[in-house]
Amino acid sequence: MTEPEQPLFRKELKDVRTVVVKTGSRILTAAGHETRVEQLASDMSALRKSGIRVVLVSSGAIAHGMRALGLDKRPAEIPMQQACAAIGQNRLMAIYREYFAEHGTLTGQVLLTWDDLRGKKRYLNLRNTLFKLLDCGAIPIVNENDSVSVDEICFGNNDTLAAQMAMLVNADVLVNLTDVGGLYDKNPHTEKDAKHIPVVNAVVAGFHKMVSEKKSEISVGGMSTKLKAAEMVTRAGIPALIGDGFNRRLLTVLNDESSATLFLPSDKKIPSRRRWIAFTGQSAGSVAVDAGASKAITERGKSLLAAGITRVNGKFNAGDMVDIVDSRGGVIAKGLVNFSADEVEAIRGSKTADVEKKLGAVRFNEVILRDNMVVG
């Protein structure tokens, strides 16, 4: 097959250096999937050879395992889903290895669970691994570790995982390949007059109500999960594309507005160091604050001081992520705490000058620094 010409991006996508691509199970298993995988490998290799770093988030392990076992429907039993994943992941990687090798492109398998993302230390280790793979010229192929990860099989989806990967590697665009050309004002599968929406400036509640689900017997994600993933990354300052990877090539989705919907990023970008706090980390507890502290945090951009804390919930250590809640129990912010739960309990309601008196020598006067906090 002839290699595509130099990759081009839509005019709204400028200075793209890192791309995260997610592809769904139907693209990888339905009739003609060999050609689609071959074209995907060709296009991703072309991007890589042009100097653009690429991460692939791939579904399909359970689907390929189902095919190997002669199953027509996704099994309901968790152990059987895990067995399908174990069999199918090996087959899926063999397919990728074959087609990427034709272009001299190295690939690396990365299997993850939520625990790998929600723990700060493991998150940073994963980040370092992915960057090293990219530095080596390889394309990381990421999937949830469905063979051992029960929660992810029951409730997870690779659209969310792709959004997490895009934020983790500071991607310049997230590309979510599906079997339609993005977002429409009506269901294009049932309404012939459905109009394609080429650009979305902001994801609003109406969009979630507008989309309809078209899950298959082999997949768990639908358009709503793709929309939520786009909403997540655009809040973090990363544009997202949802496009037709079933009938079109990746490079077409990247440069032809009729093949995809582009979701533009928010003007208020969340710095990369705060993205883990906002979207990934798991809270180990919470601290309740009074009205004055709540206003200082949400309206004046202040750090959290001990004086404004009224209650401590949970058992957390210094460095853990905690929720900051108001008097009604609503989460107003979250951040990395500088003291343990016992220490915060000892100093809550205290003036800053009294913190050192109660705890001895301390590195911080603030319970949560503004730079380690995300509001909203």
C-alpha positions as CSV (number, residue, x, y, z in Angstrom):
1,M,0.0,0.0,0.0
2,T,1.3,3.5,-0.9
3,E,2.3,5.6,2.1
4,P,0.0,8.6,2.7
5,E,1.5,12.0,1.9
6,Q,2.7,14.4,4.6
7,P,0.0,14.5,7.4
8,L,-2.1,17.6,7.5
9,F,-4.4,18.8,10.3
10,R,-7.5,20.9,10.3
11,K,-6.8,24.6,10.4
12,E,-8.0,24.8,14.0
13,L,-5.3,22.3,15.1
14,K,-1.9,24.1,15.2
15,D,1.5,23.0,16.4
16,V,0.4,19.4,17.0
17,R,3.3,17.4,18.4
18,T,1.6,14.6,20.3
19,V,-1.6,12.8,19.4
20,V,-3.6,10.2,21.3
21,V,-5.8,8.0,19.1
22,K,-8.6,5.8,20.5
23,T,-10.2,3.1,18.4
24,G,-13.2,1.0,19.3
25,S,-14.0,-2.7,19.1
26,R,-16.2,-2.6,16.0
27,I,-13.4,-1.0,14.0
28,L,-11.1,-3.7,15.0
29,T,-13.4,-6.7,14.6
30,A,-16.2,-6.1,12.1
31,A,-15.9,-7.3,8.5
32,G,-12.9,-5.7,6.7
33,H,-11.1,-5.0,10.0
34,E,-7.8,-6.2,8.6
35,T,-7.8,-3.4,6.0
36,R,-8.8,-0.8,8.7
37,V,-6.0,-1.9,11.0
38,E,-3.5,-1.9,8.1
39,Q,-4.5,1.7,7.2
40,L,-4.5,2.7,10.9
41,A,-0.9,1.4,11.3
42,S,0.1,3.1,8.0
43,D,-1.3,6.5,9.1
44,M,0.0,6.3,12.6
45,S,3.4,5.4,11.2
46,A,3.3,8.3,8.8
47,L,2.5,10.7,11.7
48,R,5.4,9.2,13.7
49,K,7.8,9.6,10.8
50,S,6.8,13.2,10.4
51,G,8.0,13.9,14.0
52,I,4.6,13.6,15.7
53,R,4.4,11.4,18.8
54,V,1.5,9.0,18.8
55,V,-0.2,7.0,21.6
56,L,-2.9,4.4,20.6
57,V,-5.6,3.5,23.1
58,S,-7.1,0.3,21.8
59,S,-10.3,-1.6,22.6
60,G,-10.9,-5.0,21.1
61,A,-9.3,-7.5,23.5
62,I,-12.5,-9.0,24.7
63,A,-14.0,-8.9,21.2
64,H,-11.1,-10.9,19.8
65,G,-11.3,-13.4,22.6
66,M,-15.0,-13.8,22.0
67,R,-14.2,-14.6,18.3
68,A,-11.6,-17.1,19.3
69,L,-14.1,-18.8,21.6
70,G,-17.0,-18.7,19.1
71,L,-19.1,-16.3,21.2
72,D,-21.6,-14.0,19.4
73,K,-22.5,-11.9,22.5
74,R,-20.4,-10.3,25.2
75,P,-20.6,-12.7,28.1
76,A,-22.4,-11.4,31.3
77,E,-20.2,-13.3,33.7
78,I,-17.1,-11.5,34.8
79,P,-14.8,-14.5,34.8
80,M,-15.7,-15.2,31.2
81,Q,-15.1,-11.6,30.2
82,Q,-11.7,-11.9,31.9
83,A,-11.0,-15.1,30.0
84,C,-11.9,-13.5,26.7
85,A,-9.7,-10.5,27.5
86,A,-6.7,-12.8,28.3
87,I,-7.1,-14.7,25.0
88,G,-8.0,-11.7,22.9
89,Q,-5.3,-9.3,24.1
90,N,-2.5,-11.6,22.8
91,R,-4.3,-11.9,19.4
92,L,-4.9,-8.2,19.2
93,M,-1.2,-7.3,19.8
94,A,-0.1,-9.9,17.2
95,I,-2.3,-8.1,14.6
96,Y,-0.8,-4.7,15.6
97,R,2.7,-6.0,15.6
98,E,2.3,-7.5,12.1
99,Y,0.9,-4.3,10.5
100,F,3.1,-1.8,12.3
101,A,6.2,-3.9,11.5
102,E,5.4,-3.4,7.8
103,H,6.3,0.3,8.3
104,G,9.3,-0.3,10.6
105,T,7.3,1.1,13.6
106,L,8.0,-0.2,17.1
107,T,5.1,-0.8,19.4
108,G,4.9,-1.3,23.2
109,Q,2.0,-2.8,25.1
110,V,0.8,-1.0,28.2
111,L,-2.0,-2.6,30.3
112,L,-3.5,-0.5,33.0
113,T,-6.1,-0.4,35.8
114,W,-7.5,2.6,37.6
115,D,-5.0,2.0,40.4
116,D,-2.2,2.8,38.1
117,L,-3.7,6.2,37.5
118,R,-5.2,7.2,40.8
119,G,-2.1,6.7,42.9
120,K,0.2,9.7,42.4
121,K,3.5,7.7,42.5
122,R,2.3,5.1,40.0
123,Y,0.8,7.8,37.8
124,L,4.2,9.6,37.6
125,N,6.0,6.3,36.9
126,L,3.5,5.5,34.1
127,R,4.0,9.0,32.7
128,N,7.8,8.5,32.7
129,T,7.4,5.1,31.0
130,L,5.2,6.5,28.2
131,F,7.5,9.4,27.5
132,K,10.5,7.0,27.3
133,L,8.6,4.8,24.8
134,L,7.8,7.9,22.8
135,D,11.4,9.1,23.0
136,C,12.5,5.7,21.6
137,G,10.3,6.2,18.6
138,A,7.8,3.6,19.6
139,I,4.0,3.8,19.6
140,P,2.5,2.8,23.0
141,I,-0.6,0.7,22.6
142,V,-2.7,1.1,25.8
143,N,-5.6,-0.9,27.0
144,E,-7.3,-1.6,30.3
145,N,-6.1,-4.8,31.9
146,D,-9.5,-6.4,31.6
147,S,-8.2,-9.9,32.5
148,V,-7.7,-8.9,36.2
149,S,-9.5,-5.6,36.6
150,V,-13.1,-6.4,37.6
151,D,-14.3,-2.8,38.2
152,E,-13.1,-1.7,34.8
153,I,-14.9,-4.4,33.0
154,C,-18.2,-3.7,34.8
155,F,-18.1,0.1,34.6
156,G,-15.1,1.3,32.7
157,N,-14.6,2.2,29.0
158,N,-11.7,3.1,26.9
159,D,-13.1,6.5,26.0
160,T,-12.4,7.6,29.6
161,L,-9.0,5.9,29.5
162,A,-8.1,7.7,26.3
163,A,-9.0,11.0,27.9
164,Q,-6.7,10.2,30.8
165,M,-3.9,9.3,28.5
166,A,-4.3,12.5,26.6
167,M,-3.9,14.5,29.8
168,L,-1.1,12.3,31.1
169,V,1.1,12.8,28.0
170,N,0.1,16.5,27.4
171,A,-1.4,15.6,24.0
172,D,-2.2,18.3,21.5
173,V,-5.3,16.5,20.4
174,L,-7.4,13.4,21.3
175,V,-8.8,11.5,18.4
176,N,-11.7,9.2,19.1
177,L,-12.4,6.9,16.2
178,T,-15.9,5.4,15.9
179,D,-18.3,4.4,13.2
180,V,-19.9,7.8,12.6
181,G,-18.5,11.1,11.5
182,G,-18.9,12.7,14.9
183,L,-21.8,14.6,16.4
184,Y,-25.1,15.2,14.5
185,D,-28.2,17.1,15.4
186,K,-30.2,13.8,15.0
187,N,-29.3,10.1,15.0
188,P,-27.7,9.7,11.5
189,H,-28.4,5.9,11.6
190,T,-32.2,6.5,11.7
191,E,-32.7,10.1,10.4
192,K,-31.7,10.8,6.8
193,D,-31.8,14.6,7.3
194,A,-29.4,14.5,10.2
195,K,-27.0,17.4,9.9
196,H,-23.3,17.0,10.8
197,I,-21.8,19.4,13.4
198,P,-18.2,20.1,12.4
199,V,-17.2,22.2,15.4
200,V,-18.3,22.5,19.0
201,N,-17.1,25.4,21.1
202,A,-18.1,24.0,24.4
203,V,-19.8,20.8,25.6
204,V,-23.1,21.7,27.3
205,A,-25.8,19.7,29.0
206,G,-27.9,19.7,25.8
207,F,-25.4,17.7,23.9
208,H,-25.5,14.8,26.4
209,K,-29.3,14.7,26.0
210,M,-29.0,14.9,22.2
211,V,-26.8,11.8,21.6
212,S,-28.3,8.4,21.3
213,E,-26.5,5.2,22.3
214,K,-25.5,2.6,19.6
215,K,-23.8,0.0,21.6
216,S,-23.1,-3.4,20.0
217,E,-22.9,-6.9,21.3
218,I,-19.2,-6.6,21.7
219,S,-18.6,-3.0,23.1
220,V,-19.5,-1.2,26.3
221,G,-19.1,2.4,25.1
222,G,-21.4,4.6,23.2
223,M,-21.5,8.2,21.9
224,S,-22.2,9.6,25.4
225,T,-18.9,8.2,26.8
226,K,-17.1,9.7,23.9
227,L,-18.8,13.0,24.5
228,K,-17.8,12.9,28.2
229,A,-14.2,12.1,27.2
230,A,-14.2,15.1,24.9
231,E,-15.6,17.3,27.7
232,M,-12.9,16.1,30.1
233,V,-10.0,16.9,27.8
234,T,-11.3,20.2,26.6
235,R,-11.7,21.4,30.2
236,A,-8.0,20.5,30.5
237,G,-7.1,22.6,27.5
238,I,-6.8,19.8,24.9
239,P,-8.9,19.7,21.7
240,A,-10.8,16.5,20.8
241,L,-12.0,14.9,17.6
242,I,-14.7,12.3,17.4
243,G,-14.6,10.9,13.8
244,D,-15.4,8.1,11.5
245,G,-12.6,5.5,11.7
246,F,-14.8,2.8,10.2
247,N,-15.2,4.2,6.7
248,R,-12.4,6.8,6.7
249,R,-8.7,6.8,7.4
250,L,-7.1,8.4,10.5
251,L,-5.4,11.1,8.4
252,T,-8.8,12.0,6.8
253,V,-10.4,12.4,10.2
254,L,-7.5,14.7,11.2
255,N,-7.9,17.1,8.2
256,D,-11.4,16.7,6.8
257,E,-14.1,18.5,8.8
258,S,-16.9,16.4,7.2
259,S,-15.3,13.3,8.8
260,A,-15.3,14.4,12.4
261,T,-16.5,16.8,15.0
262,L,-13.9,19.0,16.6
263,F,-14.4,20.0,20.2
264,L,-12.4,23.2,21.0
265,P,-10.6,23.5,24.3
266,S,-11.7,25.8,27.1
267,D,-10.1,29.2,27.4
268,K,-9.4,28.5,31.0
269,K,-6.8,25.8,30.7
270,I,-5.9,23.6,33.7
271,P,-2.1,23.4,34.1
272,S,-0.7,19.9,33.6
273,R,0.4,19.6,37.2
274,R,-3.2,20.1,38.3
275,R,-4.9,17.7,35.9
276,W,-4.3,14.7,38.1
277,I,-6.0,16.5,40.9
278,A,-8.9,17.5,38.8
279,F,-9.7,14.4,36.8
280,T,-7.7,11.4,38.0
281,G,-6.7,11.2,41.6
282,Q,-8.8,9.5,44.3
283,S,-9.7,11.5,47.4
284,A,-8.5,9.9,50.7
285,G,-10.8,12.1,52.8
286,S,-12.2,15.6,53.1
287,V,-12.1,18.7,55.1
288,A,-15.1,21.0,55.7
289,V,-14.6,24.7,55.7
290,D,-16.6,27.7,57.0
291,A,-18.2,30.4,54.7
292,G,-15.2,32.7,54.9
293,A,-12.7,30.0,53.8
294,S,-15.1,28.9,51.1
295,K,-15.3,32.4,49.7
296,A,-11.6,32.9,49.9
297,I,-11.0,29.7,47.9
298,T,-13.7,30.0,45.3
299,E,-13.7,33.8,44.7
300,R,-10.3,35.1,45.7
301,G,-8.0,32.3,44.7
302,K,-6.5,31.7,48.2
303,S,-4.9,28.7,49.8
304,L,-6.7,26.8,52.5
305,L,-5.6,27.8,56.1
306,A,-6.3,25.9,59.3
307,A,-8.4,28.7,60.6
308,G,-11.2,28.0,58.1
309,I,-11.5,24.3,58.7
310,T,-14.4,23.1,60.8
311,R,-14.3,19.3,60.3
312,V,-12.0,16.5,59.2
313,N,-13.2,13.3,57.6
314,G,-11.3,10.2,56.7
315,K,-7.7,9.0,57.4
316,F,-5.2,10.6,55.0
317,N,-1.5,11.3,55.1
318,A,0.4,14.4,54.0
319,G,0.6,14.5,50.2
320,D,-2.8,12.7,49.7
321,M,-5.6,14.3,47.8
322,V,-8.6,15.4,49.8
323,D,-11.9,17.1,49.0
324,I,-12.7,20.5,50.3
325,V,-16.4,20.7,51.2
326,D,-18.6,23.6,52.3
327,S,-21.1,23.7,55.2
328,R,-23.7,21.9,53.1
329,G,-21.4,19.1,52.1
330,G,-20.8,20.2,48.5
331,V,-17.3,19.7,47.1
332,I,-16.0,23.2,46.2
333,A,-12.4,22.1,45.5
334,K,-9.8,19.3,45.9
335,G,-6.1,19.4,46.5
336,L,-3.0,17.8,47.9
337,V,-2.9,18.2,51.7
338,N,0.3,19.2,53.6
339,F,-0.6,17.4,56.8
340,S,-2.1,14.1,58.0
341,A,-5.7,13.9,59.1
342,D,-4.6,13.8,62.8
343,E,-2.5,16.9,62.3
344,V,-5.3,18.8,60.6
345,E,-7.7,17.8,63.3
346,A,-5.2,19.2,65.9
347,I,-4.9,22.5,64.1
348,R,-8.4,23.1,62.6
349,G,-9.8,26.5,63.5
350,S,-6.3,27.7,64.6
351,K,-4.7,30.9,63.4
352,T,-1.6,30.5,61.3
353,A,0.7,31.7,64.1
354,D,-0.5,28.8,66.3
355,V,0.1,26.0,63.8
356,E,3.8,25.7,64.7
357,K,3.0,25.9,68.4
358,K,0.7,22.9,68.1
359,L,2.7,20.7,65.7
360,G,6.2,21.8,66.2
361,A,8.4,22.8,63.3
362,V,6.4,22.6,60.0
363,R,7.3,23.2,56.4
364,F,4.0,24.8,55.5
365,N,1.6,27.2,57.2
366,E,-1.1,26.4,54.6
367,V,-3.1,23.2,54.8
368,I,-3.5,23.1,51.0
369,L,-1.5,25.4,48.8
370,R,-3.3,27.1,46.0
371,D,-0.9,25.7,43.4
372,N,-1.9,22.2,44.6
373,M,-5.6,22.9,44.4
374,V,-8.3,22.7,41.7
375,V,-11.6,24.6,42.3
376,G,-15.0,23.4,41.0
